[in-house]
Amino acid sequence: TGGGIILKEENRNALSNKGITILLDTPLEILFKYLKKETLKNRPLLKEPVTLGRLQKIWTHRKKHYFACADIVIKTKNKSLDNITLEIINKLEQYNGNTIS
């Protein structure tokens, strides 16, 4: 999701009731490194300078909502993109009780 979508109850209800929601649980330090490299013009809450403290404050305020809406949580620390993708596929198979070809 983007912006503050997770902050509105109607949006959280939609996330919880429409399809499957997957949370990629990534350490803030990794997100911070990524965000420092990204153009932040489309992220109004992360105007320059981006600090780890600012990111922590935003996450602390929102994380309970993200975890509450997530059907599946994938921890991404020290995992390659391929491994994360395979884990998502496996978790979806388990969630749906079948095999995805």
Secondary structure as the mmCIF struct_conf table of DSSP 4:
data_model
#
loop_
_struct_conf.conf_type_id
_struct_conf.id
_struct_conf.beg_label_comp_id
_struct_conf.beg_label_asym_id
_struct_conf.beg_label_seq_id
_struct_conf.end_label_comp_id
_struct_conf.end_label_asym_id
_struct_conf.end_label_seq_id
TURN_TY1_P TURN_TY1_P1 GLY A 3 GLY A 4
HELX_RH_3T_P HELX_RH_3T_P1 ILE A 5 LEU A 7
BEND BEND1 LYS A 8 LYS A 8
HELX_RH_AL_P HELX_RH_AL_P1 GLU A 9 ASN A 17
BEND BEND2 LYS A 18 GLY A 19
STRN STRN1 ILE A 22 ASP A 25
HELX_RH_AL_P HELX_RH_AL_P2 LEU A 28 LYS A 37
BEND BEND3 GLU A 38 GLU A 38
TURN_TY1_P TURN_TY1_P2 LYS A 41 ASN A 42
HELX_RH_3T_P HELX_RH_3T_P2 PRO A 44 LEU A 46
HELX_LH_PP_P HELX_LH_PP_P1 LYS A 47 LYS A 47
BEND BEND4 GLU A 48 PRO A 49
HELX_LH_PP_P HELX_LH_PP_P2 VAL A 50 VAL A 50
HELX_RH_AL_P HELX_RH_AL_P3 LEU A 52 CYS A 69
BEND BEND5 ASP A 71 ASP A 71
STRN STRN2 ILE A 72 LYS A 75
TURN_TY1_P TURN_TY1_P3 LYS A 77 ASN A 78
HELX_RH_AL_P HELX_RH_AL_P4 LEU A 81 ASN A 96
TURN_TY1_P TURN_TY1_P4 GLY A 97 GLY A 97
BEND BEND6 ASN A 98 ASN A 98
#
